[in-house]
């Protein structure tokens, strides 16, 4: 019980004191740097920042924080690309950061297509044709390296579940609307509470606030038998394989991820969001008792993830590549499109773009956080 809040406080203190550029996911840092031309943007991808990001994220996971590795690997990938270009004297441009971030997503999940989709959909506001070769080259190198170290694995394992058409016509829109609204609700809650905390007394005591967040995360983990600690990979994988998990996984993981993100410690939200979506999918499967649980869970995962991140193409490709299931690609696309619409109604701001304000000069902040049109 005491370990989690203590590590939260330690991570927050080390981040605030030594490496403020490492706070949060890592994706907002890349988005901010893409829009910045000043020299200070280089601090976001220095060797010190990259090493601190890795160490603090591992420490946060050790303490049971509800974080993932994908956001940090996006920042790390951008740092590696930046460092490589600086060593060779090559010119730095926006495509370097975008391709580095894409490589990070590819390496985190062993999903090369998702890395490319993420670069197009989230990092590149206006995709440039001349950037394609750089992005794909970085993704290929990252994928080969990851497979060389960990083997040619499927992140969640092979899943052959499918759904009949009459079920898809009901389940996909339902999952998309409800899951997307829940994901949008997470983004809105995070941005709203974050602004209020920073404006209040707790905003001036980041370590104390992180300690309080750690206590909440510890209590949630104890109440769910540890299901909410870490990335959420194992309970999500079990649900995909048709094995029941803690019925409160969805809402408990939602809360654990919210408080972890509010604390400001380094760590991503991709994997935790997939776990929340899996918990939502488990509840949704109760409405379709004659259907494969794993297939319904996939609809829940893609819907909630899309609602949070607002990147439907990336969500579908990640789920397809991490399960090896292409038979559900059309139902997943349908659910993701509904989820993107529902999420935009609940939270007009795109989460990562709004969080990028922390790393932008004051004059540019409003431009970054414009609502998605």
C-alpha positions as CSV (number, residue, x, y, z in Angstrom):
1,X,0.0,0.0,0.0
2,X,2.8,2.5,0.9
3,X,5.0,1.6,-2.0
4,X,2.8,3.0,-4.8
5,X,2.2,6.5,-3.3
6,X,5.9,6.7,-2.3
7,X,7.0,5.9,-5.9
8,X,4.5,8.4,-7.3
9,X,5.9,11.1,-5.1
10,X,9.5,10.1,-6.0
11,X,8.7,10.1,-9.7
12,X,7.0,13.5,-9.4
13,X,9.9,15.0,-7.5
14,X,12.5,13.7,-9.9
15,X,10.5,14.8,-12.9
16,X,9.8,18.3,-11.5
17,X,13.4,18.8,-10.2
18,X,15.6,17.2,-12.8
19,X,13.6,16.4,-16.0
20,X,10.4,18.4,-16.5
21,X,10.6,17.6,-20.3
22,X,9.7,13.9,-19.4
23,X,6.4,14.6,-17.7
24,X,3.3,12.7,-19.0
25,X,3.0,10.6,-22.1
26,X,5.8,11.8,-24.5
27,X,3.5,12.3,-27.5
28,X,2.6,15.9,-26.5
29,X,6.3,16.7,-26.4
30,X,6.6,15.5,-30.0
31,X,3.6,17.4,-31.1
32,X,4.9,20.6,-29.5
33,X,8.3,20.2,-31.0
34,X,6.8,19.7,-34.5
35,X,5.3,23.2,-34.2
36,X,8.3,24.9,-32.6
37,X,11.3,26.3,-34.3
38,X,13.2,27.6,-31.3
39,X,16.3,26.0,-29.9
40,X,14.7,25.1,-26.6
41,X,12.7,22.4,-28.4
42,X,15.9,20.4,-28.6
43,X,15.7,19.9,-24.8
44,X,12.7,17.7,-25.2
45,X,14.9,15.1,-27.0
46,X,18.3,15.4,-25.4
47,X,20.2,12.3,-24.2
48,X,19.5,13.2,-20.6
49,X,15.7,13.5,-21.4
50,X,15.6,10.2,-23.2
51,X,17.4,8.3,-20.4
52,X,15.3,10.0,-17.7
53,X,12.1,9.1,-19.6
54,X,13.1,5.4,-19.7
55,X,14.1,5.3,-16.1
56,X,11.2,7.2,-14.7
57,X,8.6,5.2,-16.7
58,X,10.1,1.9,-15.5
59,X,10.1,3.2,-11.9
60,X,6.4,4.2,-12.3
61,X,5.5,0.8,-13.6
62,X,7.4,-0.8,-10.7
63,X,5.2,1.3,-8.4
64,X,2.0,0.1,-10.0
65,X,1.2,3.3,-12.0
66,X,-1.4,2.8,-14.7
67,X,0.9,3.7,-17.6
68,X,2.1,2.3,-20.9
69,X,5.4,2.3,-22.7
70,X,4.2,3.5,-26.1
71,X,4.1,7.3,-25.3
72,X,7.6,7.2,-23.8
73,X,8.8,5.2,-26.8
74,X,7.4,7.9,-29.1
75,X,9.5,10.5,-27.3
76,X,12.5,8.2,-27.2
77,X,12.2,7.4,-30.9
78,X,12.1,11.1,-31.7
79,X,15.2,11.6,-29.4
80,X,17.1,8.9,-31.2
81,X,16.3,10.4,-34.7
82,X,17.2,13.8,-33.4
83,X,20.5,12.6,-32.0
84,X,21.4,10.7,-35.2
85,X,20.8,13.7,-37.4
86,X,22.8,15.9,-35.0
87,X,25.8,13.5,-35.1
88,X,25.8,13.3,-38.9
89,X,25.2,17.0,-39.3
90,X,22.0,16.4,-41.3
91,X,19.4,19.1,-41.3
92,X,16.6,18.8,-38.8
93,X,13.1,19.1,-40.0
94,X,9.6,18.1,-38.9
95,X,9.6,14.8,-40.7
96,X,12.5,13.6,-38.5
97,X,10.4,14.0,-35.3
98,X,7.4,12.4,-37.0
99,X,9.3,9.4,-38.2
100,X,11.0,8.9,-34.9
101,X,7.6,9.0,-33.1
102,X,6.2,6.5,-35.6
103,X,9.1,4.2,-35.0
104,X,8.3,4.4,-31.3
105,X,4.8,3.1,-31.8
106,X,5.9,0.4,-34.1
107,X,8.5,-0.9,-31.6
108,X,6.2,-0.7,-28.6
109,X,3.5,-3.0,-30.0
110,X,5.4,-4.7,-32.9
111,X,2.9,-3.0,-35.2
112,X,4.6,-1.4,-38.2
113,X,1.4,-0.4,-40.0
114,X,0.1,1.3,-36.9
115,X,3.3,3.3,-36.6
116,X,2.8,4.7,-40.1
117,X,-0.9,5.3,-39.5
118,X,-0.1,7.1,-36.2
119,X,2.4,9.4,-38.0
120,X,-0.2,10.3,-40.6
121,X,-3.2,10.6,-38.3
122,X,-1.9,12.1,-35.1
123,X,1.6,13.6,-35.5
124,X,1.4,15.1,-39.0
125,X,-1.3,17.7,-39.2
126,X,-0.8,17.9,-42.9
127,X,0.9,14.8,-44.3
128,X,3.7,15.6,-46.7
129,X,4.4,13.1,-49.5
130,X,8.1,13.6,-49.3
131,X,8.1,12.4,-45.7
132,X,6.7,8.9,-46.6
133,X,10.1,7.3,-47.2
134,X,11.6,8.7,-44.0
135,X,8.6,7.5,-41.9
136,X,8.6,4.0,-43.5
137,X,12.3,3.6,-43.2
138,X,12.3,4.5,-39.5
139,X,9.4,2.1,-38.9
140,X,11.1,-0.7,-40.7
141,X,14.3,-0.3,-38.8
142,X,12.4,-0.1,-35.5
143,X,10.4,-3.2,-36.4
144,X,13.4,-5.3,-37.4
145,X,15.2,-4.2,-34.2
146,X,12.2,-5.1,-32.0
147,X,11.8,-8.5,-33.7
148,X,15.5,-9.2,-33.3
149,X,15.3,-8.6,-29.6
150,X,11.9,-10.1,-28.8
151,X,11.1,-12.3,-31.8
152,X,8.3,-12.1,-34.3
153,X,5.5,-11.9,-31.8
154,X,1.8,-10.9,-31.8
155,X,1.4,-8.5,-28.9
156,X,-1.9,-10.0,-27.5
157,X,-1.6,-13.3,-29.2
158,X,-3.4,-14.7,-32.2
159,X,-7.2,-14.2,-32.0
160,X,-9.5,-15.8,-34.6
161,X,-12.8,-14.6,-33.2
162,X,-15.5,-13.4,-35.6
163,X,-19.0,-12.0,-35.5
164,X,-22.0,-12.6,-37.8
165,X,-23.4,-9.7,-39.8
166,X,-26.6,-9.3,-37.8
167,X,-24.5,-8.9,-34.6
168,X,-22.1,-6.5,-36.2
169,X,-25.0,-4.2,-37.3
170,X,-26.0,-3.8,-33.6
171,X,-22.8,-4.3,-31.7
172,X,-20.5,-2.0,-33.7
173,X,-22.6,1.2,-33.5
174,X,-23.4,0.5,-29.9
175,X,-19.8,-0.1,-28.9
176,X,-18.7,2.9,-30.9
177,X,-21.2,5.3,-29.4
178,X,-20.9,4.3,-25.8
179,X,-17.2,3.5,-25.9
180,X,-16.3,6.7,-27.8
181,X,-18.3,8.8,-25.3
182,X,-16.5,7.1,-22.4
183,X,-13.2,7.8,-24.0
184,X,-14.1,11.4,-24.7
185,X,-15.2,11.6,-21.1
186,X,-11.8,10.5,-19.9
187,X,-10.1,13.2,-22.0
188,X,-12.5,15.9,-20.8
189,X,-12.1,14.9,-17.2
190,X,-8.4,14.8,-17.5
191,X,-8.1,18.2,-19.1
192,X,-10.7,19.8,-16.8
193,X,-9.3,18.4,-13.5
194,X,-5.8,19.1,-14.6
195,X,-6.6,22.7,-15.2
196,X,-8.3,23.0,-11.8
197,X,-5.5,21.3,-9.9
198,X,-2.9,23.6,-11.5
199,X,-5.0,26.7,-10.7
200,X,-5.4,25.7,-7.0
201,X,-3.1,25.2,-4.0
202,X,-2.3,21.6,-5.0
203,X,-0.8,22.9,-8.3
204,X,2.0,24.5,-6.2
205,X,2.7,21.2,-4.4
206,X,3.2,18.7,-7.3
207,X,5.0,16.1,-5.1
208,X,2.2,16.1,-2.5
209,X,-0.5,15.9,-5.2
210,X,1.4,12.9,-6.8
211,X,1.5,11.2,-3.4
212,X,-2.3,11.6,-3.1
213,X,-2.8,10.3,-6.6
214,X,-0.6,7.3,-5.7
215,X,-2.7,6.5,-2.7
216,X,-5.8,6.4,-4.9
217,X,-4.1,4.1,-7.4
218,X,-2.8,1.9,-4.7
219,X,-6.3,1.5,-3.2
220,X,-7.8,0.7,-6.6
221,X,-5.1,-1.9,-7.2
222,X,-5.8,-3.6,-3.8
223,X,-9.5,-3.5,-4.4
224,X,-9.2,-5.3,-7.8
225,X,-6.5,-7.8,-6.8
226,X,-3.8,-5.9,-8.7
227,X,-5.8,-5.8,-12.0
228,X,-5.3,-2.0,-12.4
229,X,-1.6,-1.9,-11.7
230,X,0.8,-1.5,-14.6
231,X,-0.1,-1.4,-18.3
232,X,-3.2,-3.7,-18.0
233,X,-1.8,-6.0,-20.7
234,X,-2.6,-9.3,-18.8
235,X,-6.3,-8.7,-18.0
236,X,-6.8,-7.4,-21.6
237,X,-5.2,-10.4,-23.1
238,X,-7.3,-12.8,-21.0
239,X,-10.5,-11.1,-22.0
240,X,-9.5,-11.2,-25.7
241,X,-9.0,-15.0,-25.3
242,X,-12.4,-15.3,-23.8
243,X,-11.5,-15.7,-20.1
244,X,-13.4,-13.6,-17.7
245,X,-11.6,-10.9,-15.7
246,X,-12.5,-8.8,-12.7
247,X,-15.9,-7.3,-13.7
248,X,-14.8,-3.9,-12.3
249,X,-11.6,-3.8,-14.5
250,X,-13.1,-1.1,-16.8
251,X,-14.2,1.6,-14.3
252,X,-11.3,0.8,-11.9
253,X,-8.7,1.0,-14.7
254,X,-10.4,4.2,-15.9
255,X,-9.9,5.8,-12.5
256,X,-6.4,4.5,-12.0
257,X,-5.3,5.9,-15.4
258,X,-7.0,9.2,-14.7
259,X,-5.2,9.7,-11.4
260,X,-1.9,8.5,-12.8
261,X,-2.1,10.9,-15.7
262,X,-3.2,13.8,-13.3
263,X,-0.1,13.1,-11.2
264,X,2.1,14.2,-14.1
265,X,4.6,11.3,-13.8
266,X,6.1,9.9,-17.0
267,X,4.1,7.2,-18.8
268,X,1.8,6.6,-21.7
269,X,-1.9,6.0,-21.9
270,X,-2.2,3.8,-25.0
271,X,-1.9,0.4,-23.2
272,X,-4.0,1.4,-20.2
273,X,-6.7,2.8,-22.5
274,X,-6.8,-0.6,-24.3
275,X,-7.3,-2.3,-21.0
276,X,-10.1,0.1,-20.0
277,X,-11.7,-0.7,-23.4
278,X,-11.4,-4.4,-22.7
279,X,-13.2,-4.0,-19.4
280,X,-15.9,-2.1,-21.2
281,X,-16.1,-4.8,-23.9
282,X,-16.5,-7.4,-21.1
283,X,-19.7,-5.6,-20.0
284,X,-20.8,-5.2,-23.6
285,X,-20.5,-8.9,-24.2
286,X,-23.3,-9.5,-21.7
287,X,-25.7,-8.1,-24.2
288,X,-24.5,-10.6,-26.8
289,X,-24.2,-14.0,-25.0
290,X,-24.2,-16.0,-28.1
291,X,-21.2,-14.1,-29.6
292,X,-17.5,-14.7,-29.1
293,X,-16.4,-12.7,-26.1
294,X,-13.0,-11.8,-27.6
295,X,-14.6,-10.2,-30.7
296,X,-16.9,-8.0,-28.6
297,X,-14.0,-7.1,-26.4
298,X,-12.1,-6.0,-29.5
299,X,-15.0,-3.7,-30.4
300,X,-14.9,-2.2,-26.9
301,X,-11.1,-1.7,-27.0
302,X,-11.1,0.1,-30.4
303,X,-14.1,2.2,-29.4
304,X,-12.8,3.5,-26.1
305,X,-9.2,3.9,-27.4
306,X,-10.6,6.0,-30.3
307,X,-12.7,8.1,-28.0
308,X,-9.5,9.0,-26.0
309,X,-6.9,9.4,-28.7
310,X,-9.3,10.4,-31.6
311,X,-7.3,8.5,-34.1
312,X,-9.6,5.8,-35.5
313,X,-7.3,4.5,-38.2
314,X,-4.5,4.0,-35.7
315,X,-6.8,2.3,-33.3
316,X,-8.1,-0.2,-35.9
317,X,-4.6,-1.1,-37.1
318,X,-3.2,-1.5,-33.6
319,X,-6.0,-3.9,-32.7
320,X,-5.7,-5.8,-36.0
321,X,-1.9,-6.1,-35.7
322,X,-1.8,-6.9,-32.0
323,X,-4.3,-9.8,-32.4
324,X,-3.5,-11.0,-35.9
325,X,-7.2,-10.8,-36.7
326,X,-8.1,-9.2,-40.0
327,X,-11.5,-10.8,-40.2
328,X,-12.9,-8.1,-37.8
329,X,-11.4,-5.2,-39.6
330,X,-14.6,-3.8,-41.1
331,X,-16.6,-4.1,-37.8
332,X,-13.7,-2.4,-36.1
333,X,-13.6,0.4,-38.6
334,X,-17.4,0.9,-38.2
335,X,-17.1,1.0,-34.4
336,X,-14.1,3.4,-34.6
337,X,-15.9,5.9,-36.8
338,X,-18.9,6.0,-34.5
339,X,-16.5,6.3,-31.5
340,X,-14.6,9.2,-33.1
341,X,-17.8,11.1,-33.6
342,X,-19.1,10.4,-30.1
343,X,-15.8,11.3,-28.5
344,X,-15.7,14.6,-30.4
345,X,-19.1,15.5,-29.0
346,X,-18.0,14.9,-25.4
347,X,-14.5,16.5,-25.7
348,X,-13.9,18.8,-28.6
349,X,-10.2,19.2,-27.9
350,X,-7.9,16.4,-29.0
351,X,-6.2,15.1,-25.9
352,X,-2.5,15.1,-27.0
353,X,-2.8,18.4,-28.8
354,X,-4.2,20.0,-25.6
355,X,-1.5,18.4,-23.5
356,X,1.1,19.8,-25.9
357,X,0.4,23.2,-24.5
358,X,2.8,22.5,-21.6
359,X,5.7,22.4,-24.0
360,X,4.8,25.4,-26.2
361,X,5.8,29.0,-25.9
362,X,2.9,31.0,-24.4
363,X,2.0,32.8,-27.6
364,X,1.4,29.5,-29.4
365,X,-0.6,27.6,-26.8
366,X,-4.0,28.6,-28.1
367,X,-3.2,27.5,-31.6
368,X,-2.3,24.0,-30.4
369,X,-5.4,23.5,-28.4
370,X,-8.0,24.5,-31.0
371,X,-11.0,22.1,-31.0
372,X,-11.0,19.5,-33.7
373,X,-13.1,20.6,-36.6
